[in-house]
Amino acid sequence: MKAVSRTPMRVSKTPRVHQTTEKHRRETSEMAKDPLNVFCRVRPLQSDGFLTSLRVKNSTTIALNPQDQLLQPHKQNGAQREIQYIFKHVFQSDATQQDVFASVAQPLVANLVCGRNSLLFTYGVTGSGKTYTMTGNLRHRGIMPRCLDVLFHTISDFQAKKFVFKPDKLNGFEILSEEDALLERQHEMNQRFAGSGRFAYRNKDSDPEIASQASVEPMPLLGLDEDNMYSVFVTYIEIYNNSVYDLLEDSGIQKTLQSKIIREDAHRNMFVHGVTEVEVKTVEDALEVFQMGQKKKRMGHTVLNAESSRSHSVFNIRLVQAPTDSQGENVVQDRQNITVSQLSLVDLAGSERSSRTKNTGVRLREAGNINNSLMTLRTCLEYLRENQQAAINGFSHKKIPYRDSKLTHMFKNYFDGEGQVSMIVCINPRMEDYDENMQVMKFAEMTQEVQIARATLIKTDLGLTPGRRKANKLFKIAVNNLNELGMSEAKDLEVDVGLVYSLGPDFPFCQVDSPEAAAKIQELMHYLEQRIEKRKRLRANLDIKFDNFRQMLMNLDRDNLQLSTELASLKAVYKHERERSFALEKRVRIHESSIDALNNRLTKRDRQIEELTFKLNEKEILLTQKEHEKEKQKKKFSSKMAVESDKKKRELEIKLRQQREKLNERMRIKDEKLRLVSNIIRSEDLPSMPRSQSSEDFLNDKDRGPFTARTESSVPATRTDIYDTPRHGVAAANNRHRRSRSTGDKWLEHRAANPVPLGTIMQPFLKNRKSVTKLTDMKTLTEHGANKYCLVSQEADTDGDVETKLYKGNVIPTCGGGAQVVFNDVECLKQKSPVHSPSRKRPSNGTMSALGVASALPSTVTSITVQDVASRCNLGIEGHSNKKTKI
């Protein structure tokens, strides 16, 4: 729940008695005053070819030269026409942003921390660098981000939790309890995750400008009250066409901003009613809020400036601080103890001449309102200066027209003595801006003569111990350390950071014979009542401390007696334990020596085990290698045995086939002889041969050439001659060979390059064949995928006829990846001229007249063949019959 009712707090720290205007002026005139601080910053020329109309003489003086003197430098009286202006400090064109901040804004941040108000505004013509000085850019941070940086690094360890301080919408603040603050934080978190309102979740790293402007860590300021808790609130408004707009307002669906009004609170302080105050906890949060307002700020393009501010922007930084309780942990729940200080950073729009900017329409109206507000500011400052001089001379005062412009109306309190005021005059040194710079210099010269009343700070004294927050923190650290060490008594310890025994500051000065004597007496009575009340409270606190101290002394005396008795008994126990420890130490030394000896033996045994393990590993490696070699040799010999076994098997099969062929040939020859003998026996007449021809002559005649040639000529060309074909080794002919067996095989035909045509009736037909003329490489035999081989050999026989032999075999792959040919068949083809039929005349010798079977034989068998067969048969049966056939 909330601490107190919603009543406006007092922001001003200067004691004020609001009775009449004349009284207020008299009090203000009696107070200490400070001049309005005016600084000057010269913008660098955009090009070296531009002429400059001013010259910086030293760190405080600037000389302004007329245009005719620059264009006609030969005139003698030129030096007399030079006009000099003096400022508190002049920043030349090469001055950095840090130099400007350290000299101008850093003292204002120190005032903010100490509870004082400050106002800083930049003034100058358009395009003179006012916005750059105030906000900067990505590479060079301006005054505003540097002020935030220094402020948060100063109060970083002393910030209150969010929503402990809450604005009351009447330029004041109220203190929420811990439960209410927790509910507010929960509500903000819900809105952030829901993505509604200004608490919508945003990624802070997404804006490079925010990341770059919050990347420097400055030194914190001194003079911070560590017993207070702090919170920072920011507001961002603009004055456009003499109307005030809230740039942080959540307009929602409505795109245009609603104008705000300026009101006066209960303590006569000016504020913008209904303005959005955002609590920020880090520099990044504050810069993010500033960037949100920048998106709504009015900017425009003119002839003199591509990005010209069309309104006055005001960025307020409000620091709320309140003292903590006696333990230094929570804020004191009394809004009367809240101190609010404010730093206002004002970026004034630049003054313009319509003859140079060529503005029309909306831009012309904007320029008129900007110039009017700046003129009102100048008039107010002139009246302030004249009133201050009139007060000295005793003349009447002029009424200052603060309400003629929203700009002067908003900062009326600062000019009346509610804070320190500083101004930075920005100058563009180009010769074209001479007239505008002249007016700015005159305004700055006049402004420095204005005296601002110095605000005095009244600090509320609650009588609490200074440094209680730090002391409580150190006490908690010590208690935690004791708990970690196992001391349970640390939980019962309490820290006493009670009241400070002081009645407060001295009596305020007052004059009894003054017109305000009655009011001063009332203030003194109120002050005395506070002192009496505080004295009673301190006296009661002192009596309580006396009683506690007396009780503590009695407890200490009793504890001392008890501890003395315990000490005597502990000494006896200590002596006994010491003797016992000496004996134990002696035994320990003996055992340590024996342990060392055992460790040495163990080390030796470990070394021996390592050596034996190493040897064992070597033996196992050798044994493994031998086993591998043995397996390798076994596989090698097994493959060799398999190859040799296959080889022997094939050789035996070839020999068996040859033996079978020989036996078949013999059987065929015997069958033929038997058939011939059978034919001779069946024949009715046998031609008789001369007896003078013996069996030897018959055998010789059989082997003669002409007889052999005649015999071969009587056989058809398509039949193989069995008797007269010369044979080498065992015949490879297969009687059951059929030519159609090769239809599904692949043949490799090996023949001469230019073969002689066969000319026979039956031709060799090899389906799916590949013909080659040379066979020199094994790949020729294997790469075509042939499984049959045929060697074609042609040669001339004894009669000059062509004899063609076909040697056929199977292609068998070998174990070594090659191939071998096993011949299993031979075909012999001959071409012979047919023999004419013999003459019907009988031979003169009459040897064949007795043969009556001549007409019964086929026409293809000649008489010579029959005679040959008869002769052979006669030779075969010569021993059984000597009968001769008669001719």
ABEGO torsion letter per residue (X at the ends): XBABBBBBBBABABBBBBABAAAAAAAAAABBBBBBBBBBBBBBBABAABBBABBBABAABBBBBBAAAAABAABAAAAAABBBBBBABBBBAABBAAAAAAAAAAAAAAAAAAGBBBBBBBBEBBGAGAAAAAAEBAABBBAAAAAAAAAAAAAAAABBBBGABBBAGAGBBBBBBAAAAAAAAAAAAAAAAAGBEAABBBBAAABAAAAAAAABBBBBBBGBBAABBBBBBBBBBBBBGGBBBBAABBAEABABBBBBBBBBBAAGBBBBBGBBBBBBABAAAAAAAAAAAAAABBBBBBAABABBBABBBBBBBBBBBBBBBAAGABBBBBAAABBBBBBBBBBBBBBBBAAAAGBBEAAAAAAAAAAAAAAAAAAAAAAAAAAAAAAAAGBBBBBBBAAABAAAAAAAAAAAGAEBBBBBBBBBABAAAAAAAAAAAAAAAAAAABBBBBBBBBBBBAGBBBGAAAAAAAAAAAAAAAAAAGBAAAAABBBBBBBBBBAEBBBBBBBAABAAAAAAAAAAAAAAAAAAAAAAAAAAAAAAAAAAAAAAAAAAAAAAAAAAAAAAAAAAAAAAAAAAAAAAAAAAAAAAAAAAAAAAAAAAAAAAAAAAAAAAAAAAAAAAAAAAAAAAAAAAAAAAAAAAAAAAAAAAAAAAAAAAAAAAAAAAAAAAAAAAAAAAAABABBBBBBAABBAAAAAAAAABAAAAAAAAAABBAABBBAAABBBBEBBABBAABBAAAAAABBBBBBBBABBBBAGBABBBBBBGBBBBABBABAAAAAAAGBABBBBBBBBBBAAGBBBBBBBBBBBBBBAAGBBBBBBABBBBBBBBBBBBBBBABBBAAGAAAABAAAAABBAABBAAAAAAAAAAAAAAAAAABABBBBX
